[in-house]
Amino acid sequence: MAVVAESIAETNLASSGVRKAARRQRSLKLMDVGVLLGALIIFLLFLAILIRVVFPEGPRLGDMVVRGNSTIGGANEVGTIDVDGGSVSAFGSFIAYLGDVRRDVKIRSANSVAWTNATEGNTVRNRDAVQTFHNSRARVDFQTDNELRIGQNSLVVFRSGAADPFLERHDSAVVVMSGELSGTVNADYGAFGVRFPAGLVELKAKGRSGEGVDFRVGVNPDESSTISILSGQADVNIAGEHYRVSADQGITITKDGRTLGVRALPALPAIREPKNNAIARYLATPPRVTFRWGEVANAQNYRLEIAEDSRFEEILVDEMLGDVSFTHGNLSSGDYFWRISARNGWVQGPASSPRRLSVVRDSVPPSLALEPIQDVSDGRYVLRGKTAPGSSVYVLGQRVETSPDGDFEHFFNPEPGSQSIVVESSDSVGNVAYSSQVIHVPGSAGRSD
């Protein structure tokens, strides 16, 4: 019996060991599965972070424009927008292209979740979005010689034929979420609709005259919206109220749909300096260039733009100023274009014609030519010469007047003996030219004849 009991005990111990081993194996398997799941989660998180870095994802179109019953900006909707109205096939006349892209511009197609870098030539179709950032801009070109200019810090969604009954025709339209949109609509195109947070504007060429529309629509930081018409006319619908905005008129609508009505645009500021085609020269340090213009009645501030091109697509300065002058001290060598416009609140008037300014690094001394010194009479001599116009001339350290053409003459009574007459000419940026002549004056040195 003792042997049998011992055998049973050994069997129980063996079974217990097997069970423990089985439990350990199950634990190890569970740990392996946990480690695998943890690694998978870490990998997915890393992949998500990588996608957001490589493909930055701005506000989703679904968050901005809800399908079927859309809300612009998520609040303060006035009416609805059918962004799915029409189809891509019916959108053919609206297909446009990015004709110009400056700096940081993103584009996103209707079926994409990620923004990509926009490049010149990108096709813009129904429900595509274009976004610009600080000091970046884009131009959208149409086949009918119309163009839209998207300003900095703007977000614009393109859509097909408008389903809004306010529009007489189901033509192309855009939704401006933020920023500034400007452009032209000519008779070949017909009508163009722009939706902004508080309403809808229809831009179309005048009937028989065929006069196009030059416009600017802005969604401002305080969520108000502004329409300025520089030429032609526009019809604006705000919560069922209709307004006609003609040339040189504008209207501002608050985010809750209130407006003070149509009013005249601020007048064009008079340009003071620099004049057109002015040249600013410098020797070593870039010059300080001051831009000045005249005051405009009822203008609250002014918008100054300085660009590297006459179309103002490569803008370097875009400032809102309360004064009538602005000094820039860091313009390197090159040609620049500048313009100024007046603003009354958010309503902006027409901009001045582009003025050209050339900044030139000048390290060439002014020309300087001397005629032989002549003895006039009684120990009196004259020195004549010519230098570059605008230069300052000094003879023996004494300032000499010059003509507008740079001609000068200097009469003097030198002491007897041989001496060198030094002439110095300096231009406005500090370049200096020297020349000298030696004369022999009869008589004893130290005594005047």
C-alpha positions as CSV (number, residue, x, y, z in Angstrom):
1,M,0.0,0.0,0.0
2,A,2.8,2.4,0.8
3,V,4.2,1.8,-2.7
4,V,0.8,2.5,-4.3
5,A,0.4,5.7,-2.3
6,E,3.9,6.9,-3.3
7,S,3.1,6.2,-6.9
8,I,-0.1,8.1,-6.7
9,A,1.7,11.1,-5.1
10,E,4.3,11.1,-7.8
11,T,1.6,11.0,-10.5
12,N,-0.2,14.0,-8.8
13,L,3.1,15.9,-8.7
14,A,3.7,15.2,-12.4
15,S,0.2,16.3,-13.3
16,S,0.6,19.5,-11.3
17,G,3.9,20.2,-13.1
18,V,2.3,19.7,-16.4
19,R,-0.5,22.0,-15.5
20,K,2.0,24.7,-14.3
21,A,4.0,24.3,-17.5
22,A,0.8,24.6,-19.6
23,R,-0.2,27.8,-17.7
24,R,3.3,29.2,-18.2
25,Q,3.0,28.5,-21.9
26,R,-0.4,30.2,-22.1
27,S,1.0,33.2,-20.2
28,L,3.9,33.4,-22.6
29,K,1.6,33.2,-25.5
30,L,-0.6,36.0,-24.1
31,M,2.6,38.1,-23.4
32,D,3.7,37.5,-27.0
33,V,0.3,38.6,-28.3
34,G,0.4,41.7,-26.0
35,V,3.9,42.6,-27.2
36,L,2.8,42.2,-30.8
37,L,-0.3,44.3,-30.3
38,G,1.7,47.0,-28.5
39,A,4.3,47.1,-31.3
40,L,1.4,47.3,-33.8
41,I,-0.1,50.2,-31.9
42,I,3.2,52.0,-31.7
43,F,3.8,51.5,-35.4
44,L,0.3,52.8,-36.3
45,L,0.9,55.9,-34.1
46,F,4.2,56.5,-35.8
47,L,2.6,56.1,-39.2
48,A,-0.1,58.6,-38.4
49,I,2.4,61.1,-37.2
50,L,4.5,60.6,-40.3
51,I,1.4,61.1,-42.6
52,R,0.5,64.4,-40.8
53,V,4.1,65.7,-41.2
54,V,4.4,64.7,-44.9
55,F,0.8,65.4,-45.8
56,P,-0.5,68.2,-43.6
57,E,-4.2,68.0,-43.3
58,G,-6.1,71.3,-42.9
59,P,-9.8,71.6,-42.0
60,R,-11.7,68.8,-43.7
61,L,-14.0,69.9,-46.5
62,G,-16.7,67.9,-44.7
63,D,-16.2,70.0,-41.6
64,M,-16.4,73.3,-43.6
65,V,-19.1,72.5,-46.2
66,V,-21.6,69.8,-45.1
67,R,-23.0,67.8,-48.0
68,G,-26.6,68.6,-48.9
69,N,-27.2,71.3,-46.4
70,S,-23.9,73.1,-46.0
71,T,-22.8,75.6,-43.4
72,I,-20.0,78.0,-44.2
73,G,-17.5,78.4,-41.4
74,G,-19.7,76.2,-39.2
75,A,-22.0,79.1,-38.1
76,N,-24.0,82.1,-39.1
77,E,-25.4,80.4,-42.2
78,V,-27.7,82.4,-44.4
79,G,-29.4,80.0,-46.8
80,T,-27.8,76.8,-48.0
81,I,-25.3,75.8,-50.5
82,D,-25.5,72.7,-52.6
83,V,-21.8,72.1,-53.2
84,D,-22.7,68.8,-54.9
85,G,-24.9,70.6,-57.4
86,G,-24.2,69.6,-61.0
87,S,-21.5,67.1,-61.9
88,V,-18.0,67.0,-63.1
89,S,-19.1,66.5,-66.7
90,A,-21.4,69.5,-66.4
91,F,-18.5,71.5,-64.9
92,G,-16.4,71.6,-68.1
93,S,-16.6,75.3,-68.7
94,F,-15.4,75.9,-65.1
95,I,-12.3,73.8,-65.2
96,A,-9.5,76.1,-64.5
97,Y,-5.8,76.0,-63.9
98,L,-3.4,77.5,-61.4
99,G,-1.7,80.1,-63.6
100,D,0.7,81.3,-60.9
101,V,1.7,80.0,-57.5
102,R,3.8,82.1,-55.1
103,R,5.4,80.7,-52.0
104,D,3.4,78.4,-49.7
105,V,0.2,77.3,-51.5
106,K,-1.7,74.1,-50.8
107,I,-4.4,72.3,-52.9
108,R,-6.7,69.5,-52.1
109,S,-9.0,67.6,-54.4
110,A,-12.6,66.8,-53.4
111,N,-11.8,63.1,-52.8
112,S,-8.6,63.7,-50.9
113,V,-8.0,64.0,-47.1
114,A,-4.5,65.5,-47.4
115,W,-3.3,68.9,-48.7
116,T,-0.5,68.8,-51.2
117,N,1.8,71.5,-52.5
118,A,0.2,73.4,-55.3
119,T,2.2,74.0,-58.5
120,E,1.7,76.1,-61.6
121,G,-0.5,74.2,-64.0
122,N,-2.5,72.3,-61.4
123,T,-6.1,71.6,-62.6
124,V,-8.9,73.0,-60.4
125,R,-12.2,71.1,-60.6
126,N,-15.5,70.9,-58.8
127,R,-15.2,70.9,-54.9
128,D,-11.4,71.3,-55.0
129,A,-9.9,73.7,-52.4
130,V,-6.9,76.1,-52.5
131,Q,-5.3,77.5,-49.4
132,T,-2.6,80.2,-49.1
133,F,-0.6,81.3,-46.2
134,H,1.4,84.3,-45.1
135,N,2.8,86.3,-48.0
136,S,1.7,83.5,-50.4
137,R,-0.7,83.9,-53.3
138,A,-2.2,82.1,-56.2
139,R,-3.9,83.0,-59.5
140,V,-6.6,80.8,-61.1
141,D,-6.9,81.2,-64.9
142,F,-10.0,80.3,-67.0
143,Q,-10.3,79.7,-70.7
144,T,-12.3,82.8,-71.2
145,D,-9.4,85.2,-70.1
146,N,-10.9,85.6,-66.7
147,E,-8.8,85.2,-63.6
148,L,-9.2,85.0,-59.9
149,R,-6.4,86.1,-57.5
150,I,-6.4,84.5,-54.1
151,G,-4.7,86.6,-51.5
152,Q,-2.6,85.6,-48.6
153,N,-4.1,83.6,-45.7
154,S,-7.1,82.6,-47.7
155,L,-9.1,79.4,-48.2
156,V,-11.3,79.0,-51.2
157,V,-13.5,76.1,-52.3
158,F,-14.5,75.8,-56.0
159,R,-17.9,74.4,-56.9
160,S,-20.0,73.7,-59.9
161,G,-23.2,75.4,-61.2
162,A,-25.0,77.2,-58.4
163,A,-28.3,75.8,-57.1
164,D,-29.2,79.1,-55.4
165,P,-32.4,80.5,-56.9
166,F,-30.9,84.0,-56.5
167,L,-28.5,83.3,-59.4
168,E,-30.1,83.8,-62.8
169,R,-27.9,81.1,-64.3
170,H,-26.3,78.0,-62.9
171,D,-22.8,79.2,-63.5
172,S,-19.5,78.5,-61.7
173,A,-19.0,79.7,-58.2
174,V,-16.6,79.7,-55.4
175,V,-17.0,79.6,-51.6
176,V,-14.7,82.0,-49.8
177,M,-14.0,80.6,-46.3
178,S,-11.4,83.2,-45.3
179,G,-9.1,85.8,-46.7
180,E,-9.4,87.7,-50.0
181,L,-10.4,86.9,-53.5
182,S,-10.2,89.4,-56.4
183,G,-10.5,89.1,-60.1
184,T,-12.3,90.0,-63.3
185,V,-15.3,88.6,-65.0
186,N,-15.8,89.5,-68.7
187,A,-18.7,89.2,-71.1
188,D,-17.4,85.9,-72.6
189,Y,-17.7,84.2,-69.2
190,G,-21.2,85.4,-68.3
191,A,-21.9,85.3,-64.6
192,F,-19.9,84.1,-61.6
193,G,-21.2,83.5,-58.1
194,V,-19.2,84.0,-54.9
195,R,-20.5,82.7,-51.6
196,F,-19.3,84.2,-48.4
197,P,-20.3,83.6,-44.7
198,A,-23.2,86.1,-44.8
199,G,-24.6,85.8,-48.3
200,L,-24.0,85.5,-52.0
201,V,-22.8,87.8,-54.7
202,E,-23.4,87.4,-58.4
203,L,-20.8,89.0,-60.7
204,K,-21.7,89.4,-64.4
205,A,-20.9,91.6,-67.3
206,K,-23.4,94.3,-68.2
207,G,-25.8,93.4,-70.9
208,R,-25.3,95.2,-74.2
209,S,-22.3,97.2,-73.2
210,G,-20.4,94.0,-72.2
211,E,-18.5,95.8,-69.5
212,G,-16.8,93.3,-67.3
213,V,-16.6,93.3,-63.5
214,D,-13.4,94.0,-61.5
215,F,-14.1,93.0,-57.9
216,R,-12.7,92.2,-54.5
217,V,-14.4,90.0,-51.9
218,G,-12.9,89.6,-48.5
219,V,-13.8,87.6,-45.4
220,N,-12.2,89.6,-42.6
221,P,-10.7,88.6,-39.2
222,D,-13.8,89.7,-37.4
223,E,-15.9,87.3,-39.6
224,S,-17.5,90.2,-41.5
225,S,-17.4,90.2,-45.3
226,T,-16.7,93.0,-47.7
227,I,-17.5,93.4,-51.4
228,S,-15.8,96.1,-53.4
229,I,-16.6,96.8,-57.1
230,L,-14.0,98.7,-59.0
231,S,-15.8,98.4,-62.4
232,G,-19.0,96.9,-63.6
233,Q,-21.7,95.9,-61.1
234,A,-22.7,93.1,-58.7
235,D,-25.9,91.9,-57.2
236,V,-25.6,90.8,-53.5
237,N,-28.1,88.7,-51.6
238,I,-28.0,88.9,-47.8
239,A,-30.7,86.9,-46.0
240,G,-33.2,87.5,-48.7
241,E,-32.3,91.2,-49.0
242,H,-31.0,92.2,-52.4
243,Y,-28.4,95.0,-53.0
244,R,-27.0,96.4,-56.3
245,V,-23.3,97.4,-55.9
246,S,-22.1,99.5,-58.8
247,A,-18.6,100.7,-59.9
248,D,-16.6,102.5,-57.1
249,Q,-19.0,101.2,-54.4
250,G,-18.7,98.7,-51.6
251,I,-20.7,97.0,-48.9
252,T,-19.7,95.3,-45.6
253,I,-21.8,92.6,-44.0
254,T,-21.3,91.6,-40.3
255,K,-21.2,87.9,-39.4
256,D,-24.8,88.0,-38.3
257,G,-26.0,89.5,-41.6
258,R,-26.3,93.2,-40.7
259,T,-25.0,95.9,-43.1
260,L,-24.9,99.7,-43.3
261,G,-25.8,99.5,-47.0
262,V,-23.9,100.4,-50.1
263,R,-21.4,103.2,-49.9
264,A,-18.8,104.9,-52.1
265,L,-15.3,103.5,-52.1
266,P,-12.5,105.7,-50.7
267,A,-10.8,107.8,-53.3
268,L,-7.4,107.1,-54.8
269,P,-4.5,108.5,-52.8
270,A,-2.2,111.1,-54.5
271,I,1.4,109.8,-54.9
272,R,4.1,112.1,-53.4
273,E,7.3,110.1,-53.6
274,P,9.2,108.3,-55.0
275,K,8.1,109.2,-58.5
276,N,7.6,106.7,-61.2
277,N,10.9,105.2,-62.5
278,A,12.9,106.7,-59.6
279,I,16.3,105.3,-58.9
280,A,17.6,104.8,-55.3
281,R,21.4,104.3,-55.3
282,Y,23.6,103.1,-52.5
283,L,27.3,102.2,-52.0
284,A,27.5,99.6,-49.2
285,T,24.3,99.7,-47.1
286,P,20.8,99.4,-48.7
287,P,19.2,102.8,-48.9
288,R,16.3,104.0,-46.7
289,V,13.5,104.6,-49.2
290,T,10.5,106.6,-48.0
291,F,7.1,106.1,-49.7
292,R,4.7,109.0,-49.3
293,W,1.1,109.7,-50.4
294,G,-1.6,112.2,-49.8
295,E,-4.4,111.9,-47.2
296,V,-7.8,110.7,-48.3
297,A,-11.0,112.0,-46.7
298,N,-12.8,109.5,-44.5
299,A,-9.9,106.9,-45.0
300,Q,-9.1,105.1,-41.7
301,N,-5.9,103.5,-43.0
302,Y,-4.0,102.7,-46.1
303,R,-2.7,99.5,-47.8
304,L,0.8,99.6,-49.2
305,E,2.0,96.8,-51.4
306,I,5.6,96.5,-52.7
307,A,6.3,93.7,-55.2
308,E,9.0,92.4,-57.5
309,D,6.7,92.4,-60.5
310,S,4.1,94.7,-62.0
311,R,1.3,92.2,-61.6
312,F,1.9,92.1,-57.8
313,E,2.2,88.3,-57.7
314,E,5.6,88.3,-55.9
315,I,4.7,90.7,-53.1
316,L,7.4,91.6,-50.5
317,V,5.4,94.1,-48.4
318,D,1.7,94.1,-47.7
319,E,1.0,96.5,-44.8
320,M,-2.0,98.3,-43.4
321,L,-0.8,101.7,-42.2
322,G,-2.3,104.6,-40.3
323,D,0.2,107.1,-41.5
324,V,0.7,108.5,-45.0
325,S,4.4,107.4,-45.2
326,F,6.4,104.3,-44.9
327,T,10.2,103.8,-44.8
328,H,11.9,100.7,-46.0
329,G,15.6,100.2,-45.3
330,N,16.3,96.8,-46.7
331,L,15.6,96.7,-50.4
332,S,18.5,95.1,-52.2
333,S,19.5,95.8,-55.8
334,G,16.7,95.3,-58.3
335,D,13.5,96.7,-59.7
336,Y,10.4,97.0,-57.5
337,F,6.8,98.1,-58.0
338,W,4.6,99.7,-55.4
339,R,1.0,100.9,-55.1
340,I,-1.2,102.4,-52.4
341,S,-5.0,102.3,-51.7
342,A,-7.2,103.8,-49.0
343,R,-9.5,101.9,-46.7
344,N,-12.6,102.9,-44.8
345,G,-13.1,100.1,-42.3
346,W,-12.8,96.9,-44.3
347,V,-13.9,98.6,-47.6
348,Q,-10.9,99.2,-49.8
349,G,-10.8,101.6,-52.6
350,P,-8.9,101.4,-55.9
351,A,-5.1,101.0,-55.9
352,S,-2.8,103.5,-57.6
353,S,-1.2,102.6,-60.9
354,P,2.0,100.7,-60.2
355,R,5.1,102.9,-59.7
356,R,8.5,101.5,-60.6
357,L,11.5,101.9,-58.3
358,S,15.0,100.8,-59.1
359,V,17.5,100.2,-56.3
360,V,21.0,100.2,-57.7
361,R,24.3,99.5,-56.0
362,D,26.7,102.1,-57.2
363,S,30.5,101.8,-56.6
364,V,31.6,103.8,-59.6
365,P,33.2,107.2,-58.8
366,P,31.6,110.2,-60.6
367,S,33.2,111.4,-63.8
368,L,35.6,114.3,-63.4
369,A,37.4,116.3,-66.2
370,L,39.5,119.4,-65.8
371,E,40.5,122.1,-68.3
372,P,44.0,123.6,-68.0
373,I,44.2,126.3,-65.3
374,Q,44.2,129.8,-66.9
375,D,45.8,133.0,-65.8
376,V,43.0,135.6,-66.0
377,S,44.9,138.8,-64.9
378,D,46.7,140.3,-62.0
379,G,47.5,137.0,-60.4
380,R,43.9,135.7,-60.7
381,Y,43.4,132.2,-62.1
382,V,40.4,130.2,-63.1
383,L,39.9,126.4,-63.1
384,R,37.0,125.0,-65.1
385,G,35.8,121.4,-65.3
386,K,32.9,119.0,-65.6
387,T,31.6,116.3,-63.3
388,A,28.6,114.0,-63.2
389,P,25.3,115.9,-62.6
390,G,24.3,116.0,-59.0
391,S,27.8,115.5,-57.7
392,S,29.5,117.9,-55.2
393,V,32.7,119.6,-56.2
394,Y,35.5,120.8,-53.9
395,V,38.6,122.7,-55.0
396,L,41.4,122.9,-52.3
397,G,38.7,121.9,-49.8
398,Q,36.3,124.7,-50.8
399,R,32.8,123.9,-52.1
400,V,32.2,125.0,-55.7
401,E,28.8,125.5,-57.3
402,T,27.9,123.3,-60.2
403,S,25.4,123.6,-63.0
404,P,22.6,121.1,-63.6
405,D,24.8,119.5,-66.2
406,G,27.8,119.3,-63.9
407,D,29.8,122.2,-65.2
408,F,31.8,124.3,-62.8
409,E,34.5,127.0,-62.6
410,H,36.5,128.4,-59.7
411,F,38.4,131.7,-59.5
412,F,41.3,131.9,-57.0
413,N,44.5,133.9,-56.2
414,P,47.3,131.4,-55.5
415,E,50.5,132.2,-53.7
416,P,53.7,132.5,-55.9
417,G,55.5,129.3,-56.6
418,S,54.6,125.8,-57.7
419,Q,51.6,124.1,-56.2
420,S,49.2,121.3,-56.8
421,I,45.5,122.2,-57.1
422,V,43.4,119.2,-56.0
423,V,39.8,118.8,-57.1
424,E,37.4,116.4,-55.4
425,S,34.0,115.3,-56.7
426,S,31.6,113.1,-54.6
427,D,28.2,111.7,-55.6
428,S,25.1,111.2,-53.5
429,V,26.1,107.7,-52.3
430,G,29.6,108.6,-51.3
431,N,31.7,107.6,-54.3
432,V,34.6,110.1,-54.7
433,A,36.8,111.0,-57.7
434,Y,40.0,113.1,-57.5
435,S,42.0,115.1,-60.0
436,S,44.7,117.6,-59.7
437,Q,46.8,120.1,-61.7
438,V,50.2,121.7,-61.0
439,I,50.6,125.5,-61.6
440,H,53.6,127.7,-61.4
441,V,52.9,131.2,-60.2
442,P,55.6,133.8,-61.0
443,G,57.1,135.8,-58.1
444,S,58.9,135.0,-54.9
445,A,57.4,132.3,-52.7
446,G,55.5,133.9,-49.7
447,R,54.9,137.1,-51.6
448,S,51.8,137.9,-53.8
449,D,52.2,139.9,-57.0
